Amino acid sequence: MQAPRPALSTTNLAIGYHSGGHATIVAHGINLQLHSSRLTAMLGRNGIGKSTLLRTIAGAQPAIEGTVQLGGRNIGSYRPRELSQQMSLVYTDRTQAGGLTVRQLVSLGRYPHTGFFGRLGKHDRNVVTQSMAAAGIAHKETAFVAELSDGERQKAMIARALAQETPIMLLDEPTSFLDVASRIEVMTLLHRLAHDEHKAILLSTHDIAQALSLADELWVATHDHHILQGCTEDCILSGTVQQMFAHDGQNGIIFDTALGNFEIPLQATRGYTLRGDNPTLLRWIANALRRNGIAATGDAGTIIANTPTDITLTSQHTTHCTSIAELLAAITQ
């Protein structure tokens, strides 16, 4: 079966900026595809080119070389209004529309469709209502944007993007200023919109845990200024994610494929053999040991973990502990 045509693709793209008649390339050789009904997360260190790529894809910044194709056409062939009917944007900056109600803010998303005077017809009003409902912010439609929490404000901005009725949504670090609960809500919302509304959604993020959990595909900006693409799990297991930090200047940061996170290896001064039937308990005991420079394997003694309140340490003598804190105290005293 022939694969569906991507909603957006790049060919031999080089991105960067022009200054004093010279081009500075941030990343090059970029060949990527963005697909409908998928949430794609772009990961990478600060300054590696994530925002530059988003602006280039959005047509807000010219490419150094190569092309961006949208709907089978070069993005440069689109007129501004025509492009805004194909692609909606949500930027990191906090909105300054505090004096508008949520409905008024979301209604601004209809501007590519409403003509010169921006008057909303019945269909436009229905789209605004449906967009607020899809983003989970309809209950706040009469509230002023200034009265919203950060998470609610971001949902309102997503609803405005939905009101544009574009097949593609681009978001630049949409969870960067949100608390943990709001980050999870927003990422879950974007995943649902991609699948239920058949959107091609691309976001840049530093929230690696949520990206690895909810993104269907990753675009990984590597240390050598390339951007690699793949199914999230394939990127984890192939070592692609590790390439975000794969060079000597990053203090030996490694990606733990089993736990799905980055860490800096700590030098262990000794180690204990860790035993037990509860993998979760063993994982957190190992974490506590590692933080204190102790390996979870070794011949300094044995730790038998039955429950979080029933842990036995056998070394020069046997100690029964009722918490991990007591275990650490017994080991480090």
N, C-alpha and C positions, 0 to 999 in steps of 0.2 A: 504494500500500500504506500502511495506517495505521501510524504510528510506534508502537512499544511504549510503554506507560505507564511513566513514569520511576519508579525505585525510591523517589525522594524529590524533592520540589519545594518551592519557596518562592514565596509570592505577596505582593508589596508589603511585604516584610519590612523592618523597621527594627530594628537591634540596638544595644545599648548597656547602660547600667546606671543604676540608681536610687540617688540619694543625697540625703538630707535632703528627701525628698518631691518631688524634681525628677528628670527623666529626661535623661540625657546620651546623645545619639545618636552612635554611632561610624560607622555606615554605614546607608543607607536606600535605598528603592526597589529592593530586592533580589528579582529574579525569576530563579531558577536551577533547573536540573534535574540530578539525579544519576542516571546510567544504569547498569544492570547490564552486566557484562562489559567495563567501561571503568575505566581508572585516570585519575582526575582530580586535578590538582595545583592548589592554591591558592597564588598568588604575591602578594607585596605587602611594603611596608616594615614595619618594626617599629612597633607601635602603631596600625596601620591597621585592625585589627579581625578578623584571621584567627582567632585563638583564641576571640574572642567569638562569631564566627559558628559555629565548631565546637561550642562549648558550647550555643549556642541550638539548633542542629540536633539535638544529642544530648538535648535536653530538660533539660539541667542548669542552664539560665539562661533566664528568660522573655524573650520578644520584647517590644520596645517597642510595636510594632504589626505587623500582618500575620500571616501564618500559615506554618507548616511542615506539609506533608502527607507522611505516610509510609504507603505502601500504600493511598492513597486516603482516609486518615483524618487528621484533625488530630492532631498529635503529643501535644497535651494530653489527648487521650482515652485514651491508653495508660496502663495501670498499670505500675509500675516493672519488675516481673518480665516482663510482656508486652513492654515496650520492649526489655529486655535480650535477648529472643529475636529481635529484629529488627535490632539495631544493637550492634556491638562497638567498643570504644574502646582505643586505644593512645596514652598520653600521653607527653610529653617527659621527665618526671621519671624518673630511674633507679629501677628497682624496689628495694625494701628487703627483698625475699624471698630474701636470700642464703643463709638456712639451709634452704631447700627444694631438692630436686632438680628438674631440668628437668621430669621427668614430673609431679611434685607441683604445680609451678607451672602447667603446661599443664592439668592436671586441674581447676584452679580455674575454668577457662573453662566447665566443665559446670554451674556452679551454677544457671543459669536452668532447667535441665532435670532436676535430681536430687532435687527435693523438699526438705522441711524439714531432713532429716538429712544431705543431701549425699552419700549413698552411691552409689558408681559401680557400675552394672551392666555386663554384658558389652558392650552397645552403647556405653556411655559410654567404656569402656576402649579399644574399637576406634577410636572417634572421636579420642581423645587420641593414640593411636598414629599414625593417619592424619594428624592435624594436625601432629605433630612431623615426619613424613616430608615433608609438603608444604612446610613451612617450612625444610627442610634442617637440622634440629637433632636428628634421631632418634639420631644417633651419640653424643650427649651426654646421653641421657635419665637416666642415673644420676649425672651430675655435679651438684654443688651450683651453684646460680646464682652464688654468690660466686666460683666458680672460672672463670667464663666470661669471654671477652673482651667488649668492648662490642658488637661485631657479633653475637656468638653470643647475648648477652643480649637484643638486640633481636629476633633471630629467635625466641627462646623466647617473648617477649611477643607476637609476631605469631602464633605457634602457639597461644598461649592464646586469642587473639581468634578464631582459626579454630575452636577447639574449641567455641565458643559456637554455631557453625553458624548464623550470622546472614547475611542477604543483603547487609547493608551493613557496611562497616568504615570507621571514621574514625581518622585518625592525625595527631597534632599534632607536626610537625617530627620525624619518626622518625629522621632521619639527622643531627640537629644536633650530636651529640657523637661521631660516628664518623669514622674516617680515610677517606681517599679510596677505597680498595679496598672497605671495608665499606659505604660509601654506595652505590657502584655495585651491590654484591651485594644490598643491601636494596631498592633501587629496582627492580632487575631482578626480584627475587622478587615484589614487589607487582604489577608489570606482569603477570607470569606468573599469579599467583593471580587477578587480575581476569579474565583471558581464559580460563584453564583451569577455574577454579572458579566462573565466572560471578558474581563478586562485583561490587558497586558500591563501589569504593574511593576515598575522598577523603582526601588528605593535604595539610597545609600544609607549605611548605618554603621555605628560602632557597637551596637547591641548584638554581639556575636551569638550569645545563647539563644535569643529569640529568633535570629536569622537562621541558625542551624536547625531550630525546632520547626519553623513555620514556612520558610522559603522553599519553593519547589526547585529553584535553580540559584546558583551563585555566579556572580561575576567577581573574580578575585584579582585585585590589583597587587601584583607581586613586587618584590624588592628590586627587581631589575627592569621595572617600568613596562611590563606587559600586563595585559588583562586577560585572564583565562576564564573559561565558562564551562559549566557542567551541572548535572544533577547534584543537589546538595550532598547526598551521601557519597556519590562518586568522588566529589572534590575532597571530602574528608579522608576517605580511605586511600586515595591516590597520592596524597601528600600535597595537593594543590593549596589547601588552606595554610599549611605550614610555610609556603613560599611567601606569605605576607611578611614574615620576619626571618627568612632564611639567609642571614648573613651575620658576620662577626660583630657588627656594630650594635646589635640589639641585645647584648647581655645574655646570649644563650637562650633566648625565649624559644620554647618548644610548644607544639600543639599536641595535647594528649588526645589521641583518637578515641580512646575508650570512654573518657569523661566529656569530651567535646569542649575543652577550654584550653586557654594558653596559660603557661606558668613558667617561672624561672626556676631551674633546678637548684636545689639547696644542697650544700655539701653535708653529707651524713657523717657523723663522728662514730656512730655505732648503730646496730640494728637488732631488732627483736623479731622472732618468729610469731606471726599473727595467725590465730586460728579462731574459727567460729562458723556458724551456719547462716548468719545474717549478713548478706553482702553489703547492705546499706550501712549497717553498724561498722563493719570492717573498713568500708571506704572512708568513713569519717574519723575513725581512730587513726587510720593511715595518714589522713590529712593533718590531724593534730600532731602526730609524730613527725611528719615531714616538716611542719612549720617550726618545730623545735630541733631540727637538724638530726633527726633519728629516722633510720630506714625501717620499713615494715617487713624486712627480712634480715636475718643475721643470727649470731650465736651469743648475744648478750643476755638472752633469756627468752621466755615464752609468754605471750599474752593470749589468754583464752577469753573470748568475749561471748557471753551467752545472751545478755540483754544490756541495754544502756546502764542499768543499775547493778549488774552482776558481771564484773570483769575481774579476772584473776591474773596477777602478774607473778611469774615464777622466775627468779633470778638467783641471787645468793640466798634468798629466803622467799617465802610465799606471802603475797599481799593481796587481800580482797578489797576491791574498790567498788564504790557505788555510783561512780560517774567518771567520765573521761577526764574531768579536771583532777579528780583524786589520782587517777592513773598517771597523769603527767607529773603531779607532785611527787608520786612515789618514784618515778623514773628519774626525775631531774634533781631530786634532793641530794 
